[in-house]
Amino acid sequence: MVPKLILMFTLNDVTVPDALDYFEQVKDLPVDFFGFKEIGLPPEKMQQLNDKIHSAGFKSFLEVVEYEEDKISGPAQQAVDMGFDYLMGTIYYPSIWDIVGKGSNKKINYFPFFGKIYDRPSILDGTIDELVSEAKKLEALGADGFDLLLYRYKYPDKIDELAKRVVSEVKVPVVSAGSINSWERLQATIDQGFWGFTIGGAFFEKKFVPDGSYRDNVKAVVDYLKKADKK
C-alpha cells in the first residue's frame, strides 16, 4: 500500500496567496487529501478554500506551525470552526483536547508534532529514543496520528533509523511532512511505510518536472504513486 498524498498549498510553511487558483488546476486529479497552513490567507479565503475542497469530494488538513500554547489555541479552534477534517502540527498541550474533542466528543482528527521543534520552516530535534517515547505517550493519550518532520530532523544521518523506529513502534497513522522534494525521497517515503506524506513547496518549485507546470508536477507524483501501488 503506497502512502497517501496530502497536497499542501504552501511554500516555506506559509499558504500561498493564490491557493484557490492552484486548487482549481488540480482538483480533478486523484490526490488523496488537500491542505494548507494557518497563515498566508485571510479567514474568509481559508473558509472558501476549505469549502471548495469539500465540495470536490476531498477531506482537508490544516497544519499549524506554532509551538506555544497561547498561539496554538486560536488556530486549533479555527480548524474546528471552519470544518477541517484534520488538524496537523502544533505542540501537544492537554488544553487542546478541550478544543478538538476526544473519544465520542471528537470534533476533528488530531495529528500533532512530537519532539523538540523550533523555527519556521521547522527543525526537529531530540534523540530517536526520546522521539519514539513521546510519540507512544501521545498515542496513549488519544492522538489520532502524527506529523513527523522527518526531513527536517537535525541529524540527517539518522533519518532512516528515525523513520523505521516510528513507523514500526507507533500504531496510529504517521505522516512524513516537509521537504519531500525529489524522486529519491518520494521512493524512500514509499519504502519507509508511512501512512501519508505532504508535498507543498516542491510542487511550486517544480522539483519533479522542472520544465513542466504546477499541474504537471502534481500529476507526475500521482502517476508515480499509481505505478508503485501496482508493483
Secondary structure, 3 states (H helix, E strand, C coil): CCCEEEEECEECCEECCCHHHHHHHHCCCCCCEEEEECCCCCHHHHHHHHHHHHHCCCEEEEEECCCCHHHHHHHHHHHHHCCCCEEEECCCCCCHHHHHCCHHHCCCEEECCCCEEECCCCEEECCHHHHHHHHHHHHHHCCCCEEECHHHECCHHHHHHHHHHHHHHCCCCEEECCCCCCHHHHHHHHHHCCCEEEECHHHHCCCCCCCCCHHHHHHHHHHHHHHHHHC
